[in-house]
Amino acid sequence: MDYKQPIKATISVGYQNLSELIIVSLGITLTLVPLVVTGLVGTSLTVLGGLWATCLLLGISVVAAFRYTTTITERGVSIDLWPTIAPVLKDPMLGLKVGTITFSVLVVTILGLLLAPEVYRSIVVGIATFLLVLWYLVVAFATPELGTGQGLISALRSSSVRLGESPESAIVFLVLTVTCTFITGVTVITIGLFLPGLLALLAAQMTAAVNGRVNQ
């Protein structure tokens, strides 16, 4: 598969919808507020509550972002943001489910790191990293289904099929994620303004390319 095409499409469509993608990025970035606030002033229990709130808000924001990036990927033109994401905000159940699983994954990895004996710490770190990266890829490669409001089980099944059919696409997506992080990582502000929306659009473009190859 030619990976230059989804990269070029991400740049082209992203430029056409730059202001909307900035809003999408800010929406995702602001979901960290409960975690940051509780981390600064709270106990372990309140931090856990902050993580729970952040994960739920993150799930809703990610599904909304995927709905928008899936739409602009399909149409390839500038699209108004609010009419696209309004259905997700009015019925956030799918996003809440994504957030719940995200919370569970994070809690499992955190507990594993905290409770692991020192002798096994490096192994647990490796497993935790793998689990987080895997969940990131599964969500990203479920973009078309999450973006069109399909059921979570259907989305996860389709994502697994894409990852199985095109594992090299997952590697390319991870490399591009790291690259985009470095490019936008000039300051914390630029990461918050650009990175989440850029990655959501890249996920939409990459999965569209994978679908095109698999269906040929």
Disulfide bonds with the S-S distance in Angstrom:
none
